Amino acid sequence: MEISIIALSLITFYVLPFIIHDYKNFFTFIKKKYKFFLTIFSLFVIYFILDRFFFKNLFQLHDFGGGVFYKISQKFNLNFQYIMLISAYFGFIFYYYISNKKKLFINFTLLLCLIFYSPVEYIFQKYYDPLLIIIFLTLLHSQKLPEYFDKKKINVGFIFLYFISFYIFSLNYFS
């Protein structure tokens, strides 16, 4: 299960700059589907409560892997379970938002393939980097992403700055 949490948190990281640019449409979308997202949030919270109180940390990470949100929670001594839960929840919402409504089944099948891509103990973001970029730009049936690039609704400089800052953070973190 921790693989799905990490994969969804990685989706949050890679889609976040696009959502920031499209925040007005995103919040309108959230308002329209708030009951659905509240139900999904309830499922995430139930999972967290079951894990925390009954299974005693079924979801736990190690010093290796985990993605950017896990590393940020380590760096600033935050409770990684809350950070990962919130980032995974937003990853689900972001993925749902950028998916084509007519092709949801195909897109969520693709998400399941991504989640079960590497059933190993350590999940490294560097292995998901090219995979997520390929999925978002070629395999994902989305109306949003081509619209961002075709109609030039996205500031490429901002996207570049976002990922360069991630690169600098990574160099600083691992040095």
FITISE-755939 format. One record per atom (N, C-alpha, C, O): residue in one letter; x, y, z. Coordinates in nm, 2 decimals. Example, Ala and Ser with C-alpha at 12.3 -4.5 7.8 and 13.67 -1.06 7.14 Angstrom:
<nodes>
type,xx,yy,zz
A,1.32,-0.57,0.78 .
A,1.23,-0.45,0.78 .
A,1.32,-0.33,0.78 .
A,1.42,-0.33,0.85 .
S,1.28,-0.22,0.71 .
S,1.37,-0.11,0.71 .
S,1.29,0.00,0.79 .
S,1.34,0.11,0.80 .
</nodes>
This chain:
<nodes>
type,xx,yy,zz
M,0.08,-0.12,0.00 .
M,0.00,0.00,0.00 .
M,0.09,0.13,0.00 .
M,0.04,0.23,-0.05 .
E,0.20,0.12,0.06 .
E,0.29,0.24,0.06 .
E,0.33,0.27,-0.08 .
E,0.36,0.39,-0.10 .
I,0.34,0.18,-0.17 .
I,0.38,0.21,-0.31 .
I,0.27,0.30,-0.37 .
I,0.31,0.39,-0.44 .
S,0.14,0.27,-0.34 .
S,0.04,0.36,-0.40 .
S,0.05,0.50,-0.34 .
S,0.02,0.60,-0.41 .
I,0.08,0.51,-0.21 .
I,0.09,0.64,-0.15 .
I,0.20,0.72,-0.21 .
I,0.19,0.84,-0.24 .
I,0.32,0.65,-0.23 .
I,0.44,0.72,-0.29 .
I,0.41,0.76,-0.43 .
I,0.44,0.87,-0.47 .
A,0.35,0.67,-0.51 .
A,0.32,0.70,-0.65 .
A,0.23,0.82,-0.66 .
A,0.25,0.90,-0.75 .
L,0.13,0.82,-0.58 .
L,0.03,0.94,-0.59 .
L,0.10,1.06,-0.54 .
L,0.07,1.17,-0.59 .
S,0.19,1.06,-0.44 .
S,0.26,1.18,-0.40 .
S,0.36,1.22,-0.51 .
S,0.38,1.34,-0.52 .
L,0.41,1.13,-0.59 .
L,0.50,1.17,-0.70 .
L,0.42,1.24,-0.81 .
L,0.46,1.33,-0.87 .
I,0.29,1.19,-0.83 .
I,0.21,1.25,-0.92 .
I,0.18,1.40,-0.88 .
I,0.17,1.49,-0.96 .
T,0.15,1.42,-0.75 .
T,0.13,1.55,-0.70 .
T,0.25,1.64,-0.73 .
T,0.23,1.75,-0.78 .
F,0.37,1.59,-0.71 .
F,0.49,1.67,-0.74 .
F,0.50,1.71,-0.89 .
F,0.52,1.83,-0.92 .
Y,0.47,1.62,-0.98 .
Y,0.49,1.65,-1.12 .
Y,0.38,1.73,-1.18 .
Y,0.40,1.79,-1.28 .
V,0.26,1.72,-1.13 .
V,0.14,1.79,-1.18 .
V,0.12,1.93,-1.12 .
V,0.05,2.01,-1.17 .
L,0.18,1.94,-1.00 .
L,0.15,2.07,-0.92 .
L,0.18,2.20,-1.00 .
L,0.10,2.29,-0.99 .
P,0.29,2.21,-1.08 .
P,0.31,2.34,-1.15 .
P,0.20,2.37,-1.25 .
P,0.16,2.48,-1.28 .
F,0.14,2.26,-1.31 .
F,0.03,2.28,-1.41 .
F,-0.10,2.32,-1.33 .
F,-0.17,2.41,-1.38 .
I,-0.12,2.26,-1.22 .
I,-0.24,2.30,-1.14 .
I,-0.23,2.44,-1.09 .
I,-0.33,2.52,-1.08 .
I,-0.11,2.48,-1.05 .
I,-0.09,2.62,-1.00 .
I,-0.13,2.72,-1.11 .
I,-0.19,2.82,-1.08 .
H,-0.09,2.69,-1.23 .
H,-0.13,2.78,-1.34 .
H,-0.28,2.78,-1.38 .
H,-0.33,2.88,-1.43 .
D,-0.34,2.67,-1.35 .
D,-0.48,2.65,-1.38 .
D,-0.57,2.65,-1.26 .
D,-0.67,2.58,-1.25 .
Y,-0.53,2.72,-1.15 .
Y,-0.59,2.71,-1.02 .
Y,-0.74,2.75,-1.02 .
Y,-0.82,2.70,-0.95 .
K,-0.78,2.85,-1.11 .
K,-0.92,2.89,-1.11 .
K,-1.01,2.78,-1.16 .
K,-1.11,2.75,-1.10 .
N,-0.97,2.72,-1.27 .
N,-1.05,2.61,-1.33 .
N,-1.04,2.49,-1.23 .
N,-1.14,2.41,-1.22 .
F,-0.93,2.47,-1.17 .
F,-0.92,2.36,-1.07 .
F,-1.01,2.37,-0.95 .
F,-1.08,2.28,-0.92 .
F,-1.02,2.49,-0.90 .
F,-1.11,2.51,-0.78 .
F,-1.26,2.50,-0.82 .
F,-1.34,2.46,-0.75 .
T,-1.29,2.55,-0.95 .
T,-1.42,2.53,-1.00 .
T,-1.46,2.38,-1.01 .
T,-1.57,2.34,-0.98 .
F,-1.36,2.30,-1.06 .
F,-1.38,2.16,-1.07 .
F,-1.40,2.09,-0.94 .
F,-1.48,2.01,-0.92 .
I,-1.32,2.14,-0.84 .
I,-1.33,2.08,-0.70 .
I,-1.47,2.11,-0.64 .
I,-1.53,2.03,-0.58 .
K,-1.52,2.23,-0.67 .
K,-1.65,2.27,-0.62 .
K,-1.76,2.18,-0.68 .
K,-1.86,2.15,-0.61 .
K,-1.75,2.15,-0.80 .
K,-1.85,2.07,-0.87 .
K,-1.85,1.92,-0.82 .
K,-1.95,1.86,-0.81 .
K,-1.73,1.87,-0.78 .
K,-1.72,1.73,-0.74 .
K,-1.68,1.72,-0.60 .
K,-1.62,1.62,-0.56 .
Y,-1.72,1.81,-0.51 .
Y,-1.67,1.81,-0.38 .
Y,-1.72,1.69,-0.30 .
Y,-1.65,1.64,-0.21 .
K,-1.84,1.63,-0.33 .
K,-1.89,1.51,-0.26 .
K,-1.80,1.39,-0.29 .
K,-1.77,1.31,-0.20 .
F,-1.77,1.38,-0.42 .
F,-1.68,1.27,-0.46 .
F,-1.54,1.28,-0.39 .
F,-1.49,1.18,-0.34 .
F,-1.48,1.40,-0.39 .
F,-1.35,1.41,-0.33 .
F,-1.36,1.40,-0.18 .
F,-1.26,1.36,-0.12 .
L,-1.47,1.44,-0.12 .
L,-1.49,1.42,0.03 .
L,-1.49,1.27,0.06 .
L,-1.44,1.23,0.16 .
T,-1.56,1.19,-0.03 .
T,-1.56,1.05,-0.01 .
T,-1.42,0.99,-0.02 .
T,-1.38,0.90,0.06 .
I,-1.35,1.03,-0.12 .
I,-1.21,0.98,-0.14 .
I,-1.12,1.02,-0.02 .
I,-1.04,0.94,0.02 .
F,-1.14,1.14,0.03 .
F,-1.06,1.19,0.14 .
F,-1.10,1.10,0.26 .
F,-1.01,1.06,0.34 .
S,-1.22,1.07,0.28 .
S,-1.26,0.98,0.39 .
S,-1.20,0.84,0.38 .
S,-1.15,0.79,0.48 .
L,-1.18,0.79,0.26 .
L,-1.11,0.66,0.24 .
L,-0.97,0.67,0.28 .
L,-0.91,0.58,0.34 .
F,-0.90,0.78,0.24 .
F,-0.76,0.80,0.28 .
F,-0.75,0.81,0.43 .
F,-0.66,0.76,0.49 .
V,-0.84,0.88,0.50 .
V,-0.84,0.90,0.64 .
V,-0.86,0.76,0.71 .
V,-0.80,0.73,0.81 .
I,-0.96,0.69,0.66 .
I,-0.98,0.55,0.72 .
I,-0.86,0.47,0.70 .
I,-0.82,0.40,0.80 .
Y,-0.80,0.47,0.59 .
Y,-0.67,0.39,0.57 .
Y,-0.57,0.44,0.68 .
Y,-0.50,0.35,0.74 .
F,-0.55,0.57,0.69 .
F,-0.46,0.62,0.79 .
F,-0.49,0.58,0.93 .
F,-0.40,0.54,1.00 .
I,-0.61,0.59,0.97 .
I,-0.65,0.55,1.10 .
I,-0.63,0.40,1.13 .
I,-0.58,0.36,1.23 .
L,-0.67,0.32,1.03 .
L,-0.65,0.17,1.04 .
L,-0.50,0.14,1.06 .
L,-0.46,0.06,1.14 .
D,-0.42,0.21,0.97 .
D,-0.28,0.19,0.98 .
D,-0.22,0.23,1.11 .
D,-0.14,0.16,1.17 .
R,-0.26,0.35,1.15 .
R,-0.20,0.41,1.27 .
R,-0.24,0.33,1.40 .
R,-0.15,0.31,1.49 .
F,-0.36,0.29,1.41 .
F,-0.41,0.24,1.54 .
F,-0.42,0.09,1.55 .
F,-0.42,0.03,1.65 .
F,-0.44,0.03,1.43 .
F,-0.47,-0.12,1.43 .
F,-0.35,-0.20,1.38 .
F,-0.32,-0.30,1.43 .
F,-0.29,-0.15,1.27 .
F,-0.18,-0.23,1.21 .
F,-0.05,-0.18,1.25 .
F,0.05,-0.25,1.22 .
K,-0.04,-0.08,1.33 .
K,0.08,-0.03,1.38 .
K,0.19,0.00,1.28 .
K,0.29,-0.07,1.26 .
N,0.16,0.10,1.20 .
N,0.26,0.15,1.10 .
N,0.29,0.05,0.98 .
N,0.40,0.01,0.95 .
L,0.18,0.00,0.93 .
L,0.19,-0.08,0.80 .
L,0.26,0.01,0.70 .
L,0.33,-0.04,0.61 .
F,0.23,0.14,0.70 .
F,0.29,0.23,0.61 .
F,0.41,0.30,0.68 .
F,0.39,0.39,0.76 .
Q,0.52,0.26,0.64 .
Q,0.64,0.32,0.70 .
Q,0.75,0.32,0.59 .
Q,0.76,0.23,0.51 .
L,0.83,0.42,0.59 .
L,0.93,0.44,0.50 .
L,1.07,0.43,0.56 .
L,1.08,0.43,0.69 .
H,1.17,0.42,0.48 .
H,1.31,0.40,0.53 .
H,1.39,0.53,0.50 .
H,1.33,0.62,0.44 .
D,1.51,0.52,0.52 .
D,1.60,0.64,0.49 .
D,1.62,0.65,0.33 .
D,1.66,0.75,0.28 .
F,1.59,0.54,0.26 .
F,1.61,0.54,0.12 .
F,1.47,0.56,0.05 .
F,1.37,0.51,0.09 .
G,1.48,0.64,-0.06 .
G,1.36,0.65,-0.14 .
G,1.25,0.73,-0.08 .
G,1.27,0.80,0.02 .
G,1.13,0.73,-0.14 .
G,1.01,0.79,-0.08 .
G,0.97,0.92,-0.16 .
G,0.85,0.96,-0.14 .
G,1.05,0.97,-0.24 .
G,1.01,1.09,-0.31 .
G,1.03,1.22,-0.24 .
G,1.08,1.22,-0.13 .
V,1.00,1.33,-0.31 .
V,1.03,1.46,-0.26 .
V,0.96,1.50,-0.14 .
V,1.01,1.56,-0.05 .
F,0.83,1.46,-0.13 .
F,0.75,1.50,-0.01 .
F,0.80,1.43,0.12 .
F,0.80,1.48,0.23 .
Y,0.85,1.31,0.10 .
Y,0.90,1.23,0.21 .
Y,1.04,1.30,0.26 .
Y,1.06,1.31,0.37 .
K,1.12,1.34,0.16 .
K,1.24,1.40,0.19 .
K,1.22,1.54,0.26 .
K,1.30,1.57,0.35 .
I,1.12,1.61,0.21 .
I,1.09,1.74,0.28 .
I,1.05,1.72,0.42 .
I,1.09,1.79,0.51 .
S,0.97,1.62,0.44 .
S,0.92,1.59,0.58 .
S,1.04,1.55,0.67 .
S,1.04,1.58,0.79 .
Q,1.13,1.48,0.61 .
Q,1.25,1.44,0.69 .
Q,1.34,1.56,0.72 .
Q,1.38,1.58,0.83 .
K,1.36,1.64,0.62 .
K,1.44,1.76,0.63 .
K,1.39,1.86,0.74 .
K,1.47,1.92,0.82 .
F,1.26,1.88,0.75 .
F,1.20,1.97,0.84 .
F,1.14,1.90,0.96 .
F,1.06,1.97,1.04 .
N,1.17,1.78,0.99 .
N,1.12,1.70,1.10 .
N,0.97,1.71,1.12 .
N,0.92,1.73,1.22 .
L,0.90,1.69,1.00 .
L,0.75,1.68,1.01 .
L,0.71,1.53,1.01 .
L,0.79,1.44,0.98 .
N,0.59,1.51,1.05 .
N,0.53,1.38,1.05 .
N,0.51,1.33,0.91 .
N,0.42,1.38,0.84 .
F,0.59,1.24,0.86 .
F,0.58,1.20,0.72 .
F,0.45,1.14,0.68 .
F,0.41,1.15,0.57 .
Q,0.39,1.07,0.78 .
Q,0.26,1.01,0.74 .
Q,0.15,1.11,0.70 .
Q,0.08,1.08,0.61 .
Y,0.15,1.22,0.77 .
Y,0.05,1.32,0.74 .
Y,0.09,1.39,0.60 .
Y,0.00,1.40,0.52 .
I,0.21,1.42,0.58 .
I,0.26,1.48,0.46 .
I,0.23,1.38,0.34 .
I,0.18,1.43,0.24 .
M,0.26,1.26,0.36 .
M,0.24,1.16,0.25 .
M,0.09,1.14,0.22 .
M,0.05,1.12,0.11 .
L,0.01,1.13,0.33 .
L,-0.13,1.12,0.31 .
L,-0.19,1.24,0.23 .
L,-0.27,1.22,0.14 .
I,-0.16,1.36,0.27 .
I,-0.21,1.47,0.20 .
I,-0.16,1.48,0.06 .
I,-0.23,1.51,-0.03 .
S,-0.03,1.45,0.04 .
S,0.02,1.46,-0.10 .
S,-0.04,1.35,-0.19 .
S,-0.06,1.37,-0.30 .
A,-0.06,1.23,-0.13 .
A,-0.12,1.13,-0.21 .
A,-0.27,1.16,-0.24 .
A,-0.31,1.13,-0.35 .
Y,-0.34,1.22,-0.15 .
Y,-0.48,1.26,-0.17 .
Y,-0.48,1.36,-0.29 .
Y,-0.56,1.35,-0.38 .
F,-0.39,1.46,-0.28 .
F,-0.39,1.56,-0.39 .
F,-0.34,1.50,-0.52 .
F,-0.38,1.54,-0.62 .
G,-0.25,1.40,-0.51 .
G,-0.21,1.33,-0.63 .
G,-0.33,1.27,-0.70 .
G,-0.34,1.27,-0.82 .
F,-0.42,1.21,-0.62 .
F,-0.54,1.14,-0.68 .
F,-0.63,1.25,-0.74 .
F,-0.68,1.23,-0.85 .
I,-0.65,1.36,-0.67 .
I,-0.73,1.47,-0.72 .
I,-0.67,1.53,-0.85 .
I,-0.74,1.55,-0.95 .
F,-0.54,1.55,-0.85 .
F,-0.48,1.61,-0.97 .
F,-0.49,1.52,-1.09 .
F,-0.51,1.56,-1.20 .
Y,-0.46,1.39,-1.06 .
Y,-0.47,1.29,-1.17 .
Y,-0.61,1.28,-1.23 .
Y,-0.63,1.28,-1.35 .
Y,-0.71,1.29,-1.14 .
Y,-0.85,1.29,-1.18 .
Y,-0.88,1.41,-1.26 .
Y,-0.95,1.41,-1.36 .
Y,-0.83,1.53,-1.22 .
Y,-0.85,1.65,-1.29 .
Y,-0.79,1.66,-1.43 .
Y,-0.86,1.70,-1.52 .
I,-0.67,1.61,-1.44 .
I,-0.61,1.62,-1.58 .
I,-0.66,1.50,-1.67 .
I,-0.63,1.51,-1.79 .
S,-0.72,1.40,-1.62 .
S,-0.77,1.29,-1.70 .
S,-0.89,1.33,-1.78 .
S,-0.97,1.41,-1.74 .
N,-0.90,1.27,-1.90 .
N,-1.01,1.29,-1.99 .
N,-1.13,1.22,-1.93 .
N,-1.12,1.10,-1.89 .
K,-1.24,1.28,-1.91 .
K,-1.36,1.22,-1.85 .
K,-1.41,1.10,-1.93 .
K,-1.47,1.01,-1.87 .
K,-1.40,1.10,-2.06 .
K,-1.45,0.99,-2.14 .
K,-1.35,0.87,-2.13 .
K,-1.40,0.76,-2.16 .
K,-1.23,0.89,-2.09 .
K,-1.13,0.78,-2.09 .
K,-1.08,0.76,-1.94 .
K,-0.97,0.72,-1.92 .
L,-1.17,0.78,-1.84 .
L,-1.13,0.76,-1.71 .
L,-1.08,0.62,-1.68 .
L,-0.99,0.60,-1.60 .
F,-1.15,0.52,-1.73 .
F,-1.12,0.38,-1.71 .
F,-0.98,0.35,-1.76 .
F,-0.90,0.29,-1.69 .
I,-0.94,0.40,-1.88 .
I,-0.81,0.38,-1.93 .
I,-0.71,0.45,-1.85 .
I,-0.60,0.39,-1.82 .
N,-0.74,0.57,-1.81 .
N,-0.64,0.65,-1.73 .
N,-0.62,0.59,-1.59 .
N,-0.50,0.59,-1.54 .
F,-0.72,0.54,-1.53 .
F,-0.70,0.48,-1.40 .
F,-0.64,0.34,-1.40 .
F,-0.58,0.30,-1.31 .
T,-0.66,0.27,-1.52 .
T,-0.59,0.15,-1.54 .
T,-0.44,0.18,-1.55 .
T,-0.35,0.10,-1.50 .
L,-0.41,0.29,-1.62 .
L,-0.27,0.33,-1.63 .
L,-0.21,0.37,-1.50 .
L,-0.09,0.34,-1.47 .
L,-0.29,0.43,-1.41 .
L,-0.25,0.46,-1.28 .
L,-0.22,0.34,-1.19 .
L,-0.12,0.33,-1.12 .
L,-0.31,0.24,-1.21 .
L,-0.28,0.11,-1.14 .
L,-0.15,0.04,-1.19 .
L,-0.07,-0.01,-1.11 .
C,-0.13,0.05,-1.32 .
C,0.00,0.00,-1.37 .
C,0.12,0.08,-1.31 .
C,0.22,0.02,-1.28 .
L,0.10,0.21,-1.30 .
L,0.21,0.29,-1.24 .
L,0.23,0.25,-1.09 .
L,0.34,0.24,-1.04 .
I,0.12,0.23,-1.02 .
I,0.13,0.19,-0.88 .
I,0.20,0.05,-0.86 .
I,0.29,0.04,-0.77 .
F,0.17,-0.04,-0.94 .
F,0.22,-0.18,-0.93 .
F,0.35,-0.20,-1.02 .
F,0.40,-0.31,-1.03 .
Y,0.40,-0.09,-1.07 .
Y,0.52,-0.09,-1.15 .
Y,0.64,-0.15,-1.08 .
Y,0.71,-0.23,-1.14 .
S,0.66,-0.11,-0.96 .
S,0.78,-0.16,-0.89 .
S,0.74,-0.20,-0.75 .
S,0.75,-0.12,-0.65 .
P,0.70,-0.32,-0.73 .
P,0.66,-0.37,-0.60 .
P,0.79,-0.41,-0.52 .
P,0.81,-0.53,-0.48 .
V,0.87,-0.31,-0.48 .
V,0.99,-0.33,-0.41 .
V,0.98,-0.25,-0.28 .
V,0.88,-0.17,-0.26 .
E,1.07,-0.27,-0.19 .
E,1.07,-0.21,-0.06 .
E,1.10,-0.06,-0.07 .
E,1.04,0.02,0.01 .
Y,1.19,-0.02,-0.15 .
Y,1.23,0.12,-0.17 .
Y,1.18,0.17,-0.30 .
Y,1.21,0.11,-0.40 .
I,1.12,0.28,-0.29 .
I,1.07,0.35,-0.41 .
I,1.16,0.48,-0.43 .
I,1.16,0.56,-0.35 .
F,1.23,0.48,-0.54 .
F,1.31,0.59,-0.57 .
F,1.25,0.68,-0.68 .
F,1.20,0.63,-0.78 .
Q,1.25,0.81,-0.65 .
Q,1.18,0.90,-0.75 .
Q,1.26,0.91,-0.88 .
Q,1.19,0.93,-0.98 .
K,1.39,0.88,-0.88 .
K,1.46,0.89,-1.00 .
K,1.42,0.79,-1.11 .
K,1.44,0.80,-1.23 .
Y,1.36,0.68,-1.06 .
Y,1.30,0.58,-1.15 .
Y,1.17,0.62,-1.21 .
Y,1.13,0.57,-1.31 .
Y,1.10,0.70,-1.13 .
Y,0.97,0.75,-1.18 .
Y,0.98,0.87,-1.26 .
Y,0.88,0.90,-1.34 .
D,1.09,0.95,-1.26 .
D,1.10,1.07,-1.33 .
D,1.07,1.05,-1.48 .
D,0.97,1.11,-1.53 .
P,1.14,0.97,-1.55 .
P,1.11,0.96,-1.70 .
P,0.98,0.89,-1.72 .
P,0.91,0.93,-1.82 .
L,0.94,0.80,-1.64 .
L,0.82,0.73,-1.66 .
L,0.70,0.82,-1.65 .
L,0.61,0.81,-1.73 .
L,0.70,0.90,-1.54 .
L,0.58,1.00,-1.53 .
L,0.58,1.10,-1.64 .
L,0.47,1.14,-1.68 .
I,0.69,1.15,-1.68 .
I,0.69,1.24,-1.79 .
I,0.64,1.18,-1.92 .
I,0.56,1.24,-1.99 .
I,0.68,1.06,-1.95 .
I,0.63,0.99,-2.07 .
I,0.48,0.96,-2.05 .
I,0.41,0.98,-2.15 .
I,0.44,0.92,-1.94 .
I,0.29,0.89,-1.92 .
I,0.21,1.02,-1.93 .
I,0.11,1.02,-2.01 .
F,0.25,1.13,-1.87 .
F,0.17,1.25,-1.88 .
F,0.17,1.31,-2.02 .
F,0.07,1.37,-2.06 .
L,0.28,1.30,-2.09 .
L,0.29,1.37,-2.22 .
L,0.24,1.28,-2.34 .
L,0.21,1.33,-2.44 .
T,0.24,1.15,-2.32 .
T,0.20,1.06,-2.43 .
T,0.09,0.97,-2.41 .
T,0.00,0.95,-2.49 .
L,0.09,0.89,-2.30 .
L,0.00,0.79,-2.27 .
L,-0.13,0.83,-2.21 .
L,-0.24,0.77,-2.23 .
L,-0.13,0.93,-2.13 .
L,-0.25,0.98,-2.05 .
L,-0.34,1.04,-2.15 .
L,-0.31,1.13,-2.22 .
H,-0.47,1.00,-2.14 .
H,-0.57,1.06,-2.22 .
H,-0.62,1.18,-2.14 .
H,-0.70,1.17,-2.05 .
S,-0.58,1.30,-2.19 .
S,-0.61,1.42,-2.12 .
S,-0.64,1.53,-2.21 .
S,-0.59,1.54,-2.32 .
Q,-0.74,1.61,-2.17 .
Q,-0.77,1.73,-2.25 .
Q,-0.70,1.85,-2.20 .
Q,-0.68,1.95,-2.27 .
K,-0.66,1.85,-2.07 .
K,-0.60,1.96,-2.00 .
K,-0.45,1.98,-2.05 .
K,-0.42,2.10,-2.09 .
L,-0.37,1.88,-2.05 .
L,-0.23,1.90,-2.08 .
L,-0.20,1.95,-2.22 .
L,-0.13,2.04,-2.24 .
P,-0.27,1.89,-2.33 .
P,-0.25,1.95,-2.46 .
P,-0.30,2.09,-2.47 .
P,-0.24,2.18,-2.54 .
E,-0.41,2.12,-2.39 .
E,-0.46,2.26,-2.39 .
E,-0.36,2.36,-2.34 .
E,-0.35,2.47,-2.38 .
Y,-0.29,2.31,-2.23 .
Y,-0.19,2.40,-2.17 .
Y,-0.08,2.44,-2.27 .
Y,-0.03,2.55,-2.28 .
F,-0.03,2.34,-2.35 .
F,0.08,2.36,-2.44 .
F,0.03,2.42,-2.58 .
F,0.10,2.51,-2.63 .
D,-0.08,2.37,-2.63 .
D,-0.13,2.42,-2.76 .
D,-0.17,2.57,-2.75 .
D,-0.14,2.64,-2.84 .
K,-0.25,2.60,-2.65 .
K,-0.30,2.73,-2.64 .
K,-0.21,2.83,-2.56 .
K,-0.24,2.94,-2.53 .
K,-0.09,2.77,-2.53 .
K,0.01,2.85,-2.45 .
K,-0.05,2.91,-2.33 .
K,-0.02,3.03,-2.29 .
K,-0.12,2.83,-2.25 .
K,-0.18,2.87,-2.13 .
K,-0.08,2.86,-2.01 .
K,-0.11,2.90,-1.90 .
I,0.03,2.80,-2.04 .
I,0.13,2.77,-1.94 .
I,0.25,2.85,-1.96 .
I,0.30,2.87,-2.07 .
N,0.31,2.90,-1.85 .
N,0.44,2.97,-1.86 .
N,0.55,2.87,-1.85 .
N,0.57,2.81,-1.74 .
V,0.62,2.84,-1.95 .
V,0.72,2.74,-1.96 .
V,0.84,2.78,-1.86 .
V,0.90,2.70,-1.81 .
G,0.86,2.91,-1.85 .
G,0.96,2.96,-1.76 .
G,0.93,2.92,-1.61 .
G,1.02,2.88,-1.54 .
F,0.81,2.92,-1.57 .
F,0.77,2.88,-1.44 .
F,0.79,2.73,-1.42 .
F,0.84,2.69,-1.32 .
I,0.75,2.65,-1.52 .
I,0.77,2.51,-1.51 .
I,0.92,2.48,-1.50 .
I,0.96,2.39,-1.42 .
F,1.00,2.55,-1.58 .
F,1.15,2.53,-1.58 .
F,1.20,2.56,-1.44 .
F,1.28,2.49,-1.39 .
L,1.16,2.68,-1.39 .
L,1.20,2.72,-1.26 .
L,1.16,2.62,-1.15 .
L,1.24,2.59,-1.05 .
Y,1.04,2.57,-1.16 .
Y,0.99,2.47,-1.06 .
Y,1.09,2.34,-1.06 .
Y,1.13,2.30,-0.95 .
F,1.12,2.29,-1.18 .
F,1.20,2.17,-1.18 .
F,1.35,2.20,-1.15 .
F,1.42,2.11,-1.10 .
I,1.39,2.31,-1.19 .
I,1.53,2.35,-1.16 .
I,1.55,2.37,-1.01 .
I,1.65,2.32,-0.95 .
S,1.45,2.42,-0.94 .
S,1.45,2.44,-0.79 .
S,1.45,2.30,-0.73 .
S,1.52,2.28,-0.63 .
F,1.38,2.21,-0.79 .
F,1.38,2.07,-0.74 .
F,1.52,2.01,-0.75 .
F,1.57,1.94,-0.66 .
Y,1.58,2.03,-0.87 .
Y,1.72,1.98,-0.89 .
Y,1.82,2.04,-0.79 .
Y,1.90,1.97,-0.74 .
I,1.81,2.17,-0.77 .
I,1.90,2.23,-0.67 .
I,1.87,2.18,-0.53 .
I,1.97,2.15,-0.45 .
F,1.74,2.16,-0.49 .
F,1.71,2.10,-0.36 .
F,1.77,1.96,-0.35 .
F,1.82,1.93,-0.25 .
S,1.76,1.88,-0.46 .
S,1.82,1.75,-0.46 .
S,1.97,1.75,-0.44 .
S,2.02,1.67,-0.36 .
L,2.03,1.84,-0.51 .
L,2.18,1.85,-0.50 .
L,2.22,1.89,-0.35 .
L,2.32,1.84,-0.30 .
N,2.14,1.98,-0.30 .
N,2.17,2.03,-0.16 .
N,2.14,1.91,-0.06 .
N,2.21,1.89,0.03 .
Y,2.03,1.84,-0.08 .
Y,1.99,1.74,0.01 .
Y,2.09,1.62,0.01 .
Y,2.12,1.57,0.12 .
F,2.13,1.58,-0.11 .
F,2.22,1.46,-0.12 .
F,2.37,1.49,-0.11 .
F,2.45,1.40,-0.12 .
S,2.41,1.62,-0.09 .
S,2.55,1.65,-0.08 .
S,2.60,1.65,0.07 .
S,2.72,1.67,0.09 .
</nodes>
